[in-house]
Amino acid sequence: MAAVEAGGPVPDYEVAELYTRGFCVGAFGHCWWQQLGQPDLSLTAEEAAEADAAVAAELGCAAETVAELRAVCSIDMLMPSDKEEDPDVIPEDSSLLTLRIRKKALERREETIIVDRACRQETLAYEMESHAIGKRPDDPVDLVEEGELLLTLNIFYPVIFQKDLYKSAFFYFEGIFYNDKRYPECRDLSRTIIEWSESHDRGYGNLQSVKMEDYTFNDLSLKIGFPYLFCHQGNCEHIIIITDIRIIHHDDCLDRNLYPLLIKKHWLCTRKCFVCKMYTARWVTNKDSLAPEDPCFFCDVCFRMLHYDEEGNKLGEFLAYPYVDPGIFN
């Protein structure tokens, strides 16, 4: 595709610690395939003998010692002696020091998690990230192919929240709108933007519109760390940033059906406008004669419509303060 001409196959950082120059995702993967051998690309877990030999070489000990460590530290040793007991419950009289330490840590976390929001968020992120590690599909047909690229994306929440009513949507990457046209009712949401850009010389160059379903990420030219756009529902916009691209390995989730895989979800704790219930609050009022609550929160539009006339004169009695919602930092 034309966007490939924007950059080479190897990402070169244009602005330190911000984003790279554009590069073709597929060509980037091909470069790695040429440099790596079959053992590096293999999605087969290491055999026990090979793993023992690698551990012995790393620790500088005999193979017998590694075998003994494997037996002592096996999963069976972590299970309760009585099979009737709950495997999630750590016994009080465990002989393993690691289990005793973990039991204390779990008890401490259970006490803290009641009041510590940061601890709850960290626990949720860990559980989500570890849910599909090394997971393989039941059907071999759904196994991810060796050498496939794994992209990590950050998707930012929009300012306004809407219900899922329309199927039309598009991604915007490097001057190209990738419109979702899989369904008959889908519309080209980018048409208005392209016409606006072409109506005057606005400096955006030749914006293009293509069908999303005709392309994969391997066909695209992208920048790591650069903000792109996903738009749906007509005007609900999400900033998308690609944070990492790498070759998949056997410790990743290998079940194709589970992708796209959600590994982290922020705690979306935003306070909505009391009037429209849609936009994030920008103002908070006290002793407000026009509000049913004290304090009361408003978005910028509702605040000005309710508290000021057309000439900008104050209506009623109230104290108003700018409000920065902590949810916008998610």
C-alpha positions, 0 to 999 in steps of 0.5 A: 500500500502507499503508506509503506513509502512513509518509512523503512521496515526498522523503527527509528526514533524521531523524537526521543521517548515519544514516538518512532518514524513510520515503518511498515509493520509487515516488513518489520516482522520480516526483518526479525524472521530473517535474523532469528532462527527456528528455536527463537520463533518456536511456540513449543514449550521447552522439553524438561531435559532441555530446560534442566540443562539450561538451568544447570548451565545458568546455576553452574550445578549438576543435573541431579541438583536441578532434578531435585529442585524441580521435584521440590518446587513442583506444583504437586508440592504446593498442593495440600496433602489432603486432596479434599481440601480447597487448593486455593486455601494455604494450610496453616502448617505448610512446610514451605517458607514461600507458602507461609510468606504468601499466606501473610501477604494475602492476608495483608492484602485482604485487609488493605484492599478494603480501603486501598483503591490503588491496591484493588486496581493493581490486583485487578490488572495483575489478574487480567494480565495473567489470565491468558498467559501461555493459554493454548486453544483446544482446537489446533486450528485456532493456534497462533502461527509461529512468527506472528507479530503481537501489537500492544495498544493503549485505548483512551476513554472518550470525553462523552459516553454513548450507547452502541447504536450504529455499526459505522466506524473508522481507524485513522492511521498515517493519512488513511481512513480505514472505514468499517464497511462490513455491514450494509448499514455502515456509512463512510464517516470519514467522507465529511472530514475529507471533503472539509480538507479538500474544500480549502488548502488546509495543509493535510495533503491527500487524505484517503479512504479505504475499506477496513476489512481489506487490510491487516496490521501487517499492511500498515505503516505506523509509528510506535508511541504516536496518537492515532484515532478510532471513531464510532457512533458518529462522534465518539472518538478514542485516541489509540497509541501503539506502545509495542510490537514484537514477535509472539513467543510460547509464553503468550496467549496462543489462542487466536479466538481470545484476541484482541486480548484485554490485559489491563483496564483502568478504574474509570471513576469519572463524575458526570454532569448532573444535568445532561448525565453525559459529559465529564464535570468541569465545574462544581458549585456550593450554596447554589440556589439553582441546584438540587444538591450541594455540592453540584457538578456541571459540564461547561455547557450546562453550567453556563446555560443554567447560571448565566443569561445571554449577556453573561450576567449571573443568575441566582446565588452560587459559588462556583469552582473549576473541577478537575475530575480524577477519571480524566487521568485514566 
